[in-house]
Amino acid sequence: MSKDADKKIVLRDKRQLTLPREICEQLGIEPGDNLTLYVEDGALVAKPNKTIALEALRELRESFKNSGISLKELLANGRRIRKELVKEYYGDRL
């Protein structure tokens, strides 16, 4: 949506907003979806939580890629740590 086509909405008594359909379609959101709201440079920003989750996943992938650890090493360390935690929690009862 261009600046020329900005939509004006009203904050209702219970601090509720109704988002225009066009904006929802651009964000890929539907009724019932969760959003995160924050203020950036004096503007209200609404981000769908699924977008935030995808951004976090991209950051994790990039960190993993830059770490130099192979998938095999990561899985082996995960198994080792899991065994240690199980032994710590259950002791020799298993």
N, C-alpha and C positions, 0 to 999 in steps of 0.2 A: 504494500500500500504506500503510495507516495505521500509526501507532506501535504500536497494539495487535497488529498482525499482523507485527511485525518478525521477520525470519528470523535464526536463529543459524547461523553457519557456522564451520568449523574451519580454521585455517591448518595445512596439512600439512607434513611434514618438509622438503620441497623448496620451502617457502614458496608453495605453490599453494593456490588457493581454488576452490571450485566454487560458481558463482552459481545460486541457485534459478531455475527456469524462469520463475516469475512476475516476478521482477526483470528478467530478460533481456527478457521480453515488454514490460514497461513502458518499458525503455530502447530497445526496438527493435533489439536486438542478437542476433546468431546466432553459433554456433561459427565461429571464424576471423576475426571482426571485431576491429579494433584499438581499444583503450581507452587513455585517458590517465588516470593516477592521480595524485592530489595530496592533501595534507593541508590542510584548512581548518578553523580553530577546533577543532583536536583530533579532527576526523572525517576518515575516508578517503572521498574523493570519486572516483568513476569516471565518466568522460565518454566516450561513444563519439566516436571521431575524426571521424566524419561530422558529428556535432553541432558539434564545434569548427570544422570547415571551414565549416559553414553560418553560424555566428556571425561568423567572419572575413569571409565574403562580405557579410553584412548590414552590418558595420562599413565595409567598402570602399564599398558602395553609398551608405551615409549620408555618408561623407567626400566621395565624388564629387559627390553631390547638393549638399552644403554648399560645395563648392569654387567653384561658379559657372562652371566650365569646361564648355563644351558637348561633346557626344559628337563632333561634327565637329572641334572644336579638338583634342580628345584624340587622335583618329585621325590628324589631320594631323601633330601633333607626334610621334606614334609612328612614322609613315612617315619623317619627317625624321631622327629619331634612328637608325632602322634603317639608312637610307642612309649616314649618317655612320659608323656602326659597321662596315658592310660595306666602305666605302672605307678605313677605318682598318685593318681586318684584311687585306683583299685588295689594297689599293692600286689601281693601274690595270690589274691583270691581268684584270679582267672586261670 
